[in-house]
Structures are given as structure tokens and as C-alpha cells.
Amino acid sequence: MSHPISAGNAGTAGTDGATRGVHQYLALTIGVVYLLVGLAGFLVTGFDGFTEHDHSQNLLGFAVNPLHNIVHILIGALGIAMWKRSASARKFGWILFVVYGLTFVYGLIAANNEDINFLNINGADNVLHILSALAGLAIALWPRSKDPRVTR
């Protein structure tokens, strides 16, 4: 059973009969993407040089190292674990906003300083991190549904 999606009355019915909001699907999508990116990152980096600063190790232009991959996997798993309930999806949004907001600031300072760049962040990562922080803010602040079937 589907329902029209709009900001105030957003959502579609899940297989359990609960209605999911757009912010929940956004949390799930971000979770799946980050999980896959983290796993794919290991194809580039392997498991050596855990905190190595080497911008030649990149995935589609985004610099990675094994620690960076693990952060992506953890954020992805968290999104997948927290998407089903509206309140937990919003908490994931706040976590995404804070973690990637701080990572963006750190990246501005560390991107070209190999002494402190233990996550191997480059300029492309900084753009992705600020966009991820803004996506987290959108998830956290998405308008609440007036539909009583939306999972709280």
C-alpha cells in the first residue's frame, strides 16, 4: 500500500504495515552507500598502511586509507540499523551532521598536512563531508508526518 510522498505527509508503507518517512529512506540510502563505499575502499587500500597519508590511494577521486574505510563502514552500518523508526533515523541524521561537520572542519586543516591527516582526506572528501553533514541535517529536521501510521 503506497501513499503520496510530500514533506508534511511523507512516506510509504513497509512490509510490516508501518509507514516510512522520506527522511527514513534517506537514512537507509546514505547508510547503504557509505557501507558499500567503505567495503570498496578496501579494494583500493588493502589492509596495510592503516592511517597512511597517500592521495594516490583513491576511490573515484576520494582519498581513502583503511581507517577511513572503517569509518565509512561504521557510518553505513549505523544508517542501516537506525532507518526503520522515525526517531532513530532522526538521531542518525544528527550523528551524521555532527560527525561529518567536524570531519569537514578537520579536513580543511588536515587535507594537505600529512603529519595530521590520519584519515587521508583530500578536497573531494571535504566536499562529500559537508554534503553528508547537510544531508544529516535534512534527515534530522525533516518535517514530521501527520500520518499516525508513521513509525515513531
VOGU-3710 file (C-alpha; in Angstrom, 3 decimals, decimal comma):
1> mshpisagna> 0,000/0,000/0,000  1,588/3,283/-1,080  0,881/6,820/-0,018  1,817/10,022/-1,797  5,105/11,495/-0,646  5,194/15,109/0,446  7,113/16,988/3,115  4,292/17,055/5,662  2,729/13,685/4,934  5,693/11,770/3,589
11> gtagtdgatr> 6,026/8,064/3,436  5,208/4,704/2,009  4,020/1,579/3,734  6,655/-1,020/4,581  6,056/-4,754/4,569  5,300/-4,568/8,292  2,436/-2,125/7,650  4,305/0,811/9,164  4,619/3,955/7,092  8,150/5,164/6,474
21> gvhqylalti> 9,051/8,801/6,003  11,304/10,219/3,311  13,905/11,008/5,982  13,998/7,311/6,901  14,625/6,232/3,299  17,294/8,910/3,032  18,974/7,495/6,169  18,824/3,986/4,679  20,181/5,135/1,316  23,078/7,010/2,895
31> gvvyllvgla> 23,764/4,018/5,121  23,886/1,584/2,208  26,068/3,900/0,100  28,566/4,505/2,900  28,722/0,799/3,723  29,410/-0,100/0,086  31,968/2,697/-0,303  33,753/1,524/2,859  33,923/-2,040/1,592  35,021/-0,958/-1,894
41> gflvtgfdgf> 37,702/1,223/-0,315  39,500/-1,903/0,882  39,847/-2,979/-2,763  41,948/0,166/-3,232  43,876/0,254/0,048  44,079/-3,325/1,200  44,621/-3,577/4,940  48,132/-2,097/5,196  49,030/1,498/5,991  46,112/1,864/8,387
51> tehdhsqnll> 46,491/5,640/8,806  48,702/6,267/5,775  48,546/9,634/4,026  48,721/8,713/0,334  46,412/10,592/-2,020  47,236/8,159/-4,821  45,018/5,689/-2,933  41,637/6,953/-4,022  38,219/5,650/-4,873  36,655/7,697/-7,679
61> gfavnplhni> 38,803/10,685/-6,697  38,162/10,412/-2,949  41,312/9,657/-0,950  40,984/6,673/1,381  43,002/4,544/3,754  41,927/1,551/5,873  40,888/3,762/8,829  38,833/5,970/6,502  37,188/2,825/5,095  36,274/1,633/8,594
71> vhiligalgi> 34,670/4,999/9,392  32,570/4,678/6,222  31,549/1,125/7,156  30,558/2,188/10,690  28,509/5,161/9,462  26,875/2,941/6,844  26,014/0,217/9,353  24,603/2,838/11,703  22,334/4,233/8,975  21,097/0,752/8,106
81> amwkrsasar> 20,484/-0,046/11,778  18,663/3,226/12,527  16,450/3,866/9,499  13,318/1,890/10,448  11,956/4,162/13,170  11,441/7,856/12,579  13,060/8,891/15,860  16,146/6,738/15,350  16,502/7,921/11,740  16,476/11,496/13,072
91> kfgwilfvvy> 19,156/10,580/15,629  21,219/9,122/12,781  20,744/12,448/10,975  22,151/14,342/13,963  25,060/11,892/14,218  25,782/12,342/10,500  25,573/16,127/10,855  27,952/16,290/13,826  30,445/13,634/12,686  30,731/14,857/9,113
101> gltfvyglia> 30,532/18,520/10,111  33,521/18,009/12,398  35,258/15,853/9,767  34,792/18,662/7,242  36,436/21,176/9,597  39,231/18,695/10,342  39,681/18,106/6,605  40,067/21,824/5,913  43,010/21,828/8,307  44,475/18,390/7,572
111> annedinfln> 43,960/17,799/3,834  47,466/18,864/2,823  49,272/18,172/6,093  50,450/14,570/6,152  51,545/14,906/9,799  47,933/15,176/10,998  45,947/13,700/8,096  45,430/10,213/9,543  42,188/9,760/7,546  43,873/10,585/4,213
121> ingadnvlhi> 41,337/13,325/3,403  41,551/15,349/0,190  39,497/18,202/-1,296  36,924/15,848/-2,842  36,412/14,230/0,570  35,801/17,670/2,079  33,024/18,362/-0,427  31,448/14,966/0,273  31,729/15,500/4,031  29,950/18,862/4,021
131> lsalaglaia> 27,241/17,418/1,748  26,886/14,445/4,117  26,603/16,810/7,085  23,867/18,767/5,293  22,073/15,528/4,380  22,229/14,565/8,065  20,693/17,904/8,997  17,918/17,324/6,446  17,223/13,876/7,941  17,201/15,256/11,488
141> lwprskdprv> 14,929/18,208/10,700  12,643/16,630/8,086  9,044/17,740/8,773  7,138/15,311/10,963  4,398/13,350/9,265  0,800/13,906/10,254  0,091/10,283/9,342  -0,395/8,282/12,578  0,961/5,140/10,875  4,455/6,613/10,536
151> tr> 6,835/4,727/12,787  7,873/6,922/15,648
//
